[in-house]
Structures are given as C-alpha cells and as structure tokens.
Amino acid sequence: MGDKLDEGNSVWMSRLPEKYLDVSLWNLAIPGSHDSMSFCLDVSSPVLESESRFLKVLDKLAPCWTRPCVSRWATTQQAVLSRQCDLGVRFLDLRIARKPKDRCDLFFAHGIYTWITVKEALDELATWLDAHPREVVIICCSHFADLTLSDHTQLVEYLISLFGPKLCSSQDNPTLRSCWSTGQQVIVSYENQEMVQCHPELWTGIPYWYADSPDPNKVIAYLEAQKHKGRPAGFYISGLNLTEHAPYILFHPFQSMRKMTTQATTVLLGWVREQRPGPQADSVNIICCDFVDVAQFCDYVIGLNYKGGVDRDKKTGQDLGSSPPVKNADSKRASCRVREAKLRASSIHSSVCPIAVAL
C-alpha cells in the first residue's frame, strides 16, 4: 500500500480535480521539506561561523563527541531529493555554502559543509522533473555561507541554463493550468535581493513562520498566533519543524532530531488535519516538516486540497477556501492537544523568522 501511495504522491498535482487547475499555487496546500539536503552531512567538515557558539566551543574541546552530536541533531531529512518528490514534497529548502580554500564548488550546508555539490542535486531534480512534466516544484535557495558575487552569478546562471523554459517568472500568477500550458515546472525563490532584481526568473524570499522551539505545543500555538494576524498575499510557509537548543541537547544526551520529531508527530499532524488552503486570512499554503518520510506527512497535507479544498465562486470567479475537514477518531485525540496549544497562542510573542537555522 505504501508503494501505491508514493506512486500517487509523485504525480499528485496532475491528479487534482479540474476545479483546482486555475487556483493560484499559493492557495493550494503544498508539502515541503525543511533543510532538504541535510541527509548528506559530512561530520569531518569544519563547523561554520554561523554555527552555534556552544557547538564551536565543544568542537575544539571534544570533537569526537561534537561531530556525532551535530549529525544526530542537524540531520533533518533522510530521503534524497528525488525520493522526497516521490513522497509528494513540492517545496525544497536548499541552503548553500562555498567550500573553503582548496575548493571553489558550491555545496549544500546545514551548519557543516557537505559533500554533495549544488550541481549534482539540481541535475537530479531536473531529471525527476523531466519524468513528471505536470508537477511543479518550488526551490528556495538561501543562507549562502561565504558566497561571493561571482558565486551568486554562477549559481543563478546555472539555474537558468538548467531549467530554462521550465522557470516560472516572478511576474506571473502561477496556476497548474498556466504552468502546464507553458511547460513551466520550477519556481526559484532566491534569498539575495541583488540577484532577484537582475533576474525576473527569480522570486523574492518566501515568508517562513517558524516557532524556534522543541515543544510541539508551542509550535502550534505560535502558528495559530500568526494565523490570527493574517496570511501573506503570496507564497508562505508554516514550519512544523522543531528546534533543539543547547540546554535541550545537554539534558537529552541519547535523543536525536528524528526521535524528537517522531514523538511529536501526533500533535503536529493533528494540527495539519484541522487546516484548510485558500486565500482566507487563516488559510495555509506550504507546510514544512522535518523527516518527510515519517508518518505520511505528505499524505495529510495533500489531502487538505480534497477536504472541500479550494473552490471558486461561480459569480465572482475568486478563490474560496476549503470547508473544515471531517475528523476521524484518531484526529479527535490529537485535536484536543491542538486546542490546548491554541489557548497558549495569546502568550506567544515570537517574531517571524524568514528561514529557520536549526542550531
């Protein structure tokens, strides 16, 4: 059954009912992976300057302990990009760094350098898109540790040459039908405004609602507080990813990011079940999670588009939000925890962080 679900999720956009084909992509529910390339961490590489001071100090005192610790807590995905796309992920969070001194290649980074180059991963994604011509992927390029202007120029030129006519212009209002009619499959969000201003193929950074907490109830409370303020007009991300802090790591020496995420799955997915996509102030768009291969996360997010989903007003032609989904017995239990978290929302006053940095 799992294989059948994966097969369906690899082409879930092309299988949406026709009434969704003219809906703006930012009014659909889209699964995303937080820090998509962290499955390829290289624990032998140096800790970046942007890394936690706590870990940098420990790295000097006890590298034999620090490196495995970083691996346990900095690894947020275990599936390669093509596998994530097969699972249903359509938003990829790519963090990019420059290899120091002896190498000039651009690499993916999450606190420490990795061995998979940007070119390798983007080529893999391009191959997957060729095999799935009616699926649309949003790529977020961010962080850019130690990148020079020349590095940015080379990276943007490679993105444009690789995807070419598949790129959706930032001037467009993309829908599935409009993308299919023009052969567009890729939306690139680039976290460097200078590059964005020079290239209409690039989109500006996408707002990322991120709670910065290891407590799933606080994550939900934060997201609910943000929803009360109203959603952004275009693409935006609700981050379900938990965040470990130095004290948490010290008091949980035998835990890991995957274990912490798995233990919080019931609460987090309970919140997902209660959401709806659409243009309304409290609607969701992209929902990001760590370990997207756990607990059918993508199935739940994609399913939001079917539970009443996003419809269009027959008179005005405007997008409408979905009706509240019908809860099953399992989700009722999770919903109780969600409601408890909502009660705490009024006491949450965290600021919005556009991109999450785990450590």
N, C-alpha and C positions, 0 to 999 in steps of 0.2 A: 504493500500500500504506500509505503514511503516513496518508492521509485515513481509511482504514478503521480503522487503529489508534486514531486520535484519536476516531472515532465510538464505538468500543468503550470507550475510556477515559472518555468523557463520561458513560457510564452503567455503569461497571464495578461499582459496588455492587449495582445492581439485577440484575446478571447472575451474581453469585456463586452457587455451588451452595447448595441449601437447607440443607445441614448447617451452613453458616456464619451463617444468619439469626438464630440465638439465641445467638451468641457475643458477649460484651461487645466493644464497639468498641475498647477498649484492648488487646484480644487479637488484633486484626487488624493486618496490615501496611498502613500508610497513607502515601502520598506527601505531602510538604509542601514549601512554598517558603520559603526563608529571606529575610526582609526583602522581603515580597511586592510592596510598592509602589515599590521603588527604581527602576523603569523610568521614573518620571516626575520625576526630579531636575531642579531648577531651579538651574543654575550661577550665576545672577545673585543668588541669595539669600544672606543672611549666614550664616556658619558659626556653629553653635550653641555655647553654653557647654560642652555635653557633648562637643564635638568634641575631637579630638586637639590638644594644645598645639603640637605640631610643625606641624600644618597651620594653626593660628591665627596663628602667628608668620609662616609663609610667606605667608599670605593678606594680611598687612599689607605685607610686603616685595615680594612679586611676585604679585599677584592674577591677572595674565594667565597665569601658569604654574600657580598653585594650583588654579584653578577647573577647567580641563580635567583636571588630575590627580585631583581629587576625583571628577569624573564617571567617569573610567576605573576608579577603584578602589572607589567607593561604589555603582556600579550593579551589582546582583547578579541582577536579573531584566530580561528584555526583552519579556516577554509580559504583556498586560493580564490582569486577574483572571479574566474570563470565558474567555479563552484558556487560562490556567493550569488552570482547572477542566475544560475540554475535554480537556486533556492527561492529566488524572487526579488533579491536586492536590486534596486534601481538607483540608489544614491550611494556613491563611493567617496569616502573621506580619505584623500591621498595627501600625506604630509611629506614634504620633500626637503632633502638636505644635500649639501655638497660634500663630497668626500675630501678630507683634508690632505694637504701637502702632496702626497705621491700620486693621487688620482684626481681627475677632473670630472669624472662621471657624476651625474645626479642620481642620488639614491633616495629611497624612502626612509623615513626616520620616525621613531617614537621614543625620544629620549636618548637612544643609542643608534648608531649607524647600522644599516642592514646591507645584505649582500645582493639583493635584487635591484637592478637598475630600473629607472623610470621607463626606459625604452622597452625593456623586457615585459614589464607589466602592461604597458599601454598596447604593445603588439598583441599580447594575449587577449586583451579586451577587444581590440579591433577584429581579431579572428572570431571571437564569440559573437560580435555584432553582425558580422557577415553571415553567420549561420542563423541569426534571429533578426531578419530585416524589419520586423514590425514591432520591435522592442526599443524603448527609448531610455537611455542611461544619463544620469546627472553626475558629473565628475567635479568634485571640489578640490582644487589644488591650493594648499595652504602651508603655513609655518615658514617654509623657505629658509631653513637654517644655513647661514653663511653663503647664500646665493648672491652672486654679483649681477650687475645689469646685463652682462654678456650671458650669464647662465639663464636669466629670465628670457632673454631674447631667443636663445637656442631652444629652450623648452617650449615657448609659445610657437615658434616656427615649426617644431616637430609635431606639436599637437595639430596645427593647421594642415601640415602636409600629410599627416597620417589619416586624419578623419575627413579633411577636405569638405566635399559637399554634404557629408553627414552632419556637419556642425549646424546647430540652430542659432541664428543670430539673436543677440540680446535685444534687438528691436522688435522681435516677433512676440506674439501671444500664442505659444505653442499648445496645440491640442493633438490628440492622437491622429485625427484625420488630416490635419495640416502637415504633420510630420510625415505621415505615410505618403501623402501626395507629392512631397518634395524629396523623399528619401532621407530626411533628417532623423538622426538617431542619438545625437550627442549634444548635451548642454554642458558647457565648461564654465564653472564658477572659479574665478581666479582672484586670490587674495593679495593682489598688488594693483593698486589703482592706476599707476602709471601705465602698466601693460593693458589694462582694461580700456583706458582712454584711447590707446593707439589701435586697438583691435576690436571692431564691432562683433567679432565672433565670440568674444569673451563676455561673461556675465559677472557682475559685481558679487562680493561675498554674500552668502545666504545667512540670515539670522539664525543662530543656534541657541535654543533655550536649554540651559544646562544648569543643574542644581548644585554641582560640586559637593556631593555628599555620598557616604557609603550606605546611608539609610534609605531604603526604597520608599518608605512612607514620606520622608522629607522630599524626595524626588517628585513624588506625585503632588504633594502639597505645593511645591514650587511651580510645577507645570499648571496646576489649577489657578494659582495666583496670577500667573502670566496670562492665562486664557481670559481672566476677568478684565484684563487691560485691553484685550482685543488682538486679533492676529494681524501680522503684516499683510500687505496687499498682494505680494507675490509669493515666491517660494519661501518656506521657512521650515525649521527643523525642531521637533520635540525630542530632546535627548533622554532616553531611558537609561543611559549608561551611568553606572555607579562610579564613585571616585574614592580611592583609598588615600588616606593621609598618613604621615609618618607615625603618629601615635597608634593609628589603627593597625598598621603593619607590625609594630612592636608588640602589641597585645594580641595579635593573631598570627603567630610565627609559622603555623602549619597550614594556614589558609592560602588561597590564591584568588586572582581576579575571577577565574572561571567558577570556582566554588562559590564565591560571594554572589556572583550573578545568578547562578543556578538556584541558590537558596531564595533569591528574591523574585524568581520567575512568576510565582503565583500572584503576588501583589502587582507586579508590573504589567503582566498580561491581563489582569483583572481591570486595570485602568484602560488598557488598549481596547478591550471589548466594549467599553462604555462610550468610546469616541465616535465621531462622525466627520467625514470630509465635507468640504464645501466652502463657500465664501463667508459664511457667518462668522461672527467675532469669536465664537468658541469652537470653531472647527479646526481639525488637524490637517496637516499636509504630509510632510516627510517625518517618519518616526524612526529614529536611530537606536540601535541597541548593540551591546557587546555580544559576541558569540551568537551570531545569527543562525547558526546551525542547531541551537538549543531550543527545545520546546515549541517547535513550529511557530516561531515568532512571525515569520513572513506570512504564513497562512492567515494568522489573525489580522494582520494589517491589511493584506489584500482583501480579506473578507469584508472589511468595513465598506468597500465600494459596492457590495452586493446587498447589504442590510438597509434597503431603502436608498442608500448610495447618494450620489449627486445627480439630481434631475434638473430639468429646465422648465421654467414657467412657460406654458403654451402661449400666453398673451404677450409677455414682455421678452421672452427668449433669454432671460437671465438665468444664471446658475442657481440652483436651490440646494440646500443641504439635505443630508440623509435623515431619515426618521430614526429614533433610538432603537438599537438592536434588541431583539428578544433574548433575555438572559437564560442560560441553562443552569442546572443545579450547581455545577462547579463554579461558574462565574458569580453566582449569588454569594458564595462564601468569600470569594476574592473581593466582591463589591463592598462587603462590609468593611474590609480594611481600607478600601479606596475612600469610602465615605468618612472614615475616621481621619484619614490623611487630609481630606478636604477641609475638615474643621480646623486644621492647623494652618491652613493657607493664609489666613489673615495675619499670622505672626511671622510669615516668611517675607523678608525684605531683601532678598539677594538681588544683585544686579545681573543683567543679561550678559553672558559671555559669548561672543560670536563663534568661537571654536574652543572645544574642550582640550585641555592639556592634562593628562592623567596624573603625572607625578610632579 
